[in-house]
Amino acid sequence: MPAEPNLSTRFRIGYVVAGLLLMAWGFFWTQKGWWHYLAPVLGGIVLVEGLIGYCVLCAAFGIGVRRN
């Protein structure tokens, strides 16, 4: 059974932008260290959530940001 999207269009755009910014920050503007590796991974997760429209944390905590 596929997951039903739980993000509205505005939140999806925000997730995509935030994911891209987090990835760029991790690749280009952090010093070598754990943030240099962790930020692009977290950015990729946020980016994928924005692209598919489903947030795992919103579903786990029962937070719905999509209007019915």
C-alpha positions, 0 to 999 in steps of 0.5 A: 500500500503506497503512503498517502502524501501528507505535505501541502504544496507550500511545504513541499516547495519549502522542503525541496529548497531547504534540502538543496540549501542544506546539501549545498551548505554541507558540500561547500561552506562547512569545515571538514568534520562531521557536519561536512558529511552529515549536512548533505545526508540530512539535506538529501533526506529532506529533499526526497521527502519534499519530492515525494510529498511524504514526511516520516516525522509528520506521520509518526507524530500525527502532524498533518500539514495537508488540508483535506 
